[in-house]
Amino acid sequence: FSEELVTYPVKVTPPVNGTIVPSSILLAKGTNQIFNITANTGYEIKDVLINGVSVGKTSLYTITGIDSPKTIEVTFIKNSSL
């Protein structure tokens, strides 16, 4: 018999003043995915939220062994050193 492939959505809110790669995708249960977060010139990462919970100012976020739907939202602020 064939086991049905279980997938979970990862909904990426399109950021303003930066990028998240990949954007919204479906991941097979138990798989891993790295998300690259890049601020546009003149901006920096303020916060990264996973399912509404802050994981800090990270430019890489890895989902390990996905077992439920996820949301990723990033906020950027003007670079204070400019």
Secondary structure as UniProt FT lines:
FT   STRAND          7..12
FT   STRAND          18..21
FT   STRAND          25..28
FT   TURN            29..30
FT   STRAND          33..39
FT   TURN            41..42
FT   STRAND          43..50
FT   TURN            51..52
FT   STRAND          53..56
FT   STRAND          60..63
FT   STRAND          70..78
FT   TURN            80..81
//
